[in-house]
Amino acid sequence: MPVPLSHYVVDCAVYVDGKRLPGRWTHTDAVKEVRKRKDGFVWIGLHEPDAEQIEGIAETFGLHELAVEDAVHAHQRPKLERYDNTLFMVFKTVRYVTNEHPDTANEIVESGEIMVFLGKDFVITVRHGNHSGLSKLRHVLEADPERLEIGPSAVMHAIADQVVDNYLEVTDHIEDDIDRMEERVFAPRTEVSAEQIYMFKREVVELRRAVMPLANPLRRLAEGYTPLIPEQVRAFFRDVDDHLTEVSERVTAFDELLTTLVDATLAKITLQQNTDMRKITSWVAIISVPTMVVGVYGMNFEFMPELKWRFGYPLILSLILIACLTLYRILRRNRWL
């Protein structure tokens, strides 16, 4: 009779000779079957379990309490730890959030986590976040029995490869967004503010926090950190490490470019402010001419130049107009207006 799975247990399967055994399994029955056969391994997938829910699995497989605590509470940096005969590895997953205008969006990169417990005859994956599903990956691996026949380490490599491939996909999207942002920043009339670029830079930093710390764990696995990773799998981890290096270089370049764009935007803002101040100063200078003349003739003195002359009023207006136009042409020629 099929055994119903708990809501936090996404899947529990037994693999022998790279093929999945039929039926549904509890974690206790699965590990008994594998150890009775002395062949194959168990793959259990969990989604955001709490401490009580994972307790039984931890006892059955002998998981270390510190690693279990990290798996439950999440929000961990990518890392690799070894507890007796068990490896515990943390991956930060990322997903690109599509926005109509990325430079005004509040979120570009959505992050999650995958924790992997690896033993001689089991692999347990704990996911946090809704975008880091492994069901498709499981189906891909099940369609390739030769790969699964290697053992649990093949599953860990497949997870690492998928995570890093997602990094590459996200960096491709971000690169397109930064190219568009760069065009707008250096356009004659731009609407991109320094705050918008800084917000985008903060999202790139989120991606950097996922990518950079993963380099050391992958390198250790590729260099033979533990016998749980056989030689034939280490070569694949070296390939994943190469891809991660590419992502790291691109993310570093993004960070530097965004810093440059922030500086360029601030420089444009300063230049625009200086231009505005020069225009304001120019108009104040032009307006000061009639203000000064009218102010002088507004004083209550009896003896004023041309005060009794019939053409005095139009003469003064003409002089004011000529002075203003002359000043305007001088300022215009000097590009203050």
Buried (B, 14 or more C-beta within 10 A) or exposed (E): EEEEBEEBBBBBBBBBEBEBBEEBBBBEBBBBBBEEEEEBBBBBBBBBBEEEBBBEBBEBBEBBEEBBEBBBEBEBEBBBBBBEEBBBBBBBBBBBBEEEEBBBBEEBBBBBBBBBBBBEBBBBBBBBBEBBBBEEBBEEBBEEBEBBBBBBBBBBBBBBBBBBEBBEEBBEBBBEBBEBBBEBBEEEEBEBBBEBBBBBBEBBBBBBBBBBBBBEBBBBBBEEBBEBBEEEBBEBBBBBBEBBBEBBEBBBEBBEBBEEBBEBBEEBEEEEEEEEEBEEEBBEBBEEBBEEBEEEBEEEEEEEEEEEEEEBEEEBEEEBEEBBEEBBEEBEEEEBB
